[in-house]
Amino acid sequence: MAILAPAPCTVQAHPLKVETHDVAAMCHHTNTGTRAVHTYRETAHGLYVARHFTGHPRIRHWQAHLLPVLNMVVCHYDFHGRREHDYYLDIARITRQGQVWTVHDHYLDLIVHEGVRAEIVDTDELLAARREGYVSEAQVQGAVAVAHDALSGLARANYGLDRWLATHGVALEWAEVPGLPA
């Protein structure tokens, strides 16, 4: 019987990424700086946000729905070149205090190719963060449960994001951005 040694970890562990959305100031604060937001809109299920990605090599514009009940941020990117994916789902804990929404990104993400497939990414980041003590075992189990429930739900909905979200009573609206293809 062969015993396989675990592969060496090549991912650098890092603390949870925490972002804030200051609706009153129209600002998105991230680990890489503060960006102006052109649209914040509270919805029945959370917060819609949209902003330009000025100077980004791949992305021109970003829209997202913060969905606290689903522990998820559903992102839609407009790319400079060909579309890389349809939706990007960040597994996260989302809280609100007044006009400030805070997103604690729990590493795992789902990439959705509408009607075709979905995949979980960044599992290596989650495991590295756990190994270094940046997240608890309970946080890891919670993130994995949310990601796998979403992936299973997407599969049952034939990888249709709207169909899967409808099973949770959630309907999202996306804006057409002037100057970008519809």
C-alpha positions in Angstrom: 0.0 0.0 0.0 1.4 3.4 -1.0 1.0 6.4 1.4 0.8 9.7 -0.3 2.3 12.7 1.4 0.3 15.9 1.2 1.4 18.3 -1.5 3.3 21.3 -0.1 1.2 24.4 0.2 2.1 27.1 -2.3 -0.6 29.6 -1.3 0.4 32.4 1.1 -2.1 32.6 4.0 -3.7 35.9 4.6 -6.3 37.3 7.0 -9.9 37.6 6.0 -10.5 40.4 3.5 -12.9 42.9 5.0 -14.6 45.5 2.8 -17.0 48.2 3.7 -19.6 50.0 1.7 -20.3 53.5 3.1 -23.6 54.3 1.4 -23.8 57.9 2.7 -20.3 58.7 1.4 -20.8 56.6 -1.8 -17.5 54.8 -1.1 -16.3 51.2 -1.3 -13.3 50.6 1.0 -11.2 47.6 0.2 -7.8 46.2 1.1 -6.4 48.0 -2.0 -7.9 51.4 -1.3 -11.1 53.5 -1.5 -13.2 53.7 -4.7 -16.1 56.0 -5.6 -19.4 54.2 -6.2 -21.9 55.5 -8.7 -24.9 53.5 -7.4 -26.0 52.1 -4.1 -29.6 50.8 -3.9 -31.1 48.9 -1.0 -33.1 45.9 -2.1 -35.5 43.5 -0.4 -32.6 41.1 0.0 -29.6 43.4 0.7 -27.6 46.0 -1.1 -26.9 46.6 -4.8 -23.7 48.3 -5.7 -22.1 49.4 -9.0 -18.8 51.2 -9.8 -16.3 51.6 -12.5 -12.9 49.9 -12.4 -10.7 52.7 -13.5 -7.3 51.6 -14.8 -7.9 47.9 -14.2 -6.3 45.7 -16.9 -9.2 43.2 -17.3 -12.3 44.8 -15.7 -14.2 47.9 -16.8 -17.2 47.8 -14.5 -18.5 45.9 -11.5 -22.0 45.3 -10.2 -22.8 43.3 -7.1 -25.6 42.3 -4.8 -24.7 41.8 -1.1 -27.1 39.1 0.1 -26.7 38.7 3.9 -29.3 35.9 4.2 -27.4 33.7 1.7 -23.9 34.7 3.1 -22.9 35.8 -0.4 -22.0 38.6 -2.7 -23.1 38.0 -6.3 -20.8 39.9 -8.7 -21.2 40.7 -12.4 -18.1 42.1 -14.1 -17.9 43.8 -17.4 -14.5 43.0 -19.0 -12.4 44.9 -21.5 -12.1 41.8 -23.6 -14.0 38.6 -23.9 -16.3 37.5 -21.0 -14.4 35.3 -18.6 -17.5 34.2 -16.7 -21.1 35.3 -16.1 -21.1 35.6 -12.3 -18.7 35.5 -9.5 -20.1 34.6 -6.1 -18.1 35.5 -3.0 -18.9 33.4 0.2 -19.0 36.1 2.9 -20.6 37.2 6.2 -22.3 40.5 5.6 -23.4 42.9 8.4 -24.9 46.3 8.5 -24.6 49.2 10.9 -26.6 52.2 9.8 -25.4 53.2 6.3 -22.3 51.1 6.4 -22.3 47.5 5.1 -19.4 45.3 6.0 -18.3 42.2 4.0 -16.0 39.6 5.6 -14.9 37.5 2.6 -14.6 33.8 3.6 -12.1 32.9 0.8 -14.3 30.5 -1.1 -15.8 31.7 -4.4 -18.0 30.2 -7.1 -17.6 31.0 -10.7 -20.8 30.6 -12.7 -20.9 30.1 -16.5 -24.6 30.6 -17.0 -26.4 27.5 -18.2 -23.1 25.5 -18.5 -21.3 25.0 -15.2 -20.1 26.3 -11.9 -17.0 25.7 -10.0 -15.6 26.4 -6.5 -12.3 28.2 -6.3 -9.8 29.3 -3.7 -10.2 26.3 -1.4 -6.4 26.4 -1.0 -6.7 30.0 0.4 -9.3 28.9 2.9 -7.2 25.9 4.0 -4.0 28.0 4.3 -5.9 30.6 6.4 -7.2 27.9 8.7 -3.7 26.4 9.1 -2.4 29.8 10.1 -5.3 30.5 12.5 -6.9 33.4 10.5 -10.2 31.6 10.6 -11.8 29.1 13.0 -12.9 25.6 12.3 -16.5 26.8 12.6 -15.9 29.5 10.0 -14.3 27.0 7.6 -17.3 24.6 8.0 -19.7 27.4 7.5 -18.0 28.6 4.3 -17.8 25.1 2.9 -21.5 24.5 3.7 -22.6 27.7 2.0 -20.4 27.0 -1.1 -21.5 23.4 -1.5 -25.2 24.3 -0.9 -25.0 26.9 -3.6 -23.1 24.7 -6.0 -25.6 21.9 -5.5 -28.5 24.4 -6.0 -27.0 25.8 -9.1 -26.6 22.2 -10.5 -30.3 21.5 -9.8 -31.1 24.8 -11.6 -29.1 23.8 -14.6 -26.5 26.4 -13.7 -29.0 29.2 -14.0 -28.3 31.8 -11.3 -31.7 33.4 -11.5 -33.4 30.0 -11.3 -31.4 29.0 -8.2 -31.9 32.3 -6.5 -35.6 32.1 -7.1 -35.7 29.0 -4.9 -34.7 31.3 -2.1 -37.2 34.0 -3.0 -34.4 36.3 -4.4 -34.7 38.1 -7.7 -31.8 40.3 -8.7 -31.8 43.3 -11.1 -28.7 44.4 -13.1 -28.3 47.8 -14.7 -27.3 48.5 -18.2 -24.3 50.8 -17.9 -24.0 53.6 -20.5 -21.0 53.1 -22.7 -20.8 49.3 -22.1 -22.4 46.6 -24.2 -25.8 45.3 -22.9 
